[in-house]
Amino acid sequence: MERRTIYEGQQPAPEQIERLRALKNRPIVFDEDCPELTEEQLRQFKRVNPLKKKVAS
C-alpha cells in the first residue's frame, strides 16, 4: 500500500495514470470479510450525498 498527499489542482504524474489504468481491468475479488452483496442488500444502501433537485429557470 502506498500513501500520497494530493493537493487541490495537482495533476497526477504519467506513471500514476498508467498504474490506475492497469487497475481498471482487475476483477473484483470477494472474500469472507467482504462478500458479494445480493440485489436486496444493494437496494438497502442510502446515498450519503442526496441528489440535488434541479431548479426550473
Residue, then its C-alpha position, 0 to 999 in steps of 0.5 A: m500500500e502506498r500513501r500520497t498527499i494530493y493537493e487541490g489542482q495537482q495533476p497526477a504524474p504519467e506513471q500514476i495514470e498508467r498504474l490506475r489504468a492497469l487497475k481498471n481491468r482487475p476483477i473484483v475479488f470477494d472474500e469472507d470479510c467482504p462478500e458479494l452483496t445480493e440485489e436486496q442488500l444493494r437496494q438497502f444502501k442510502r446515498v450519503n450525498p442526496l441528489k440535488k433537485k434541479v431548479a426550473s429557470 
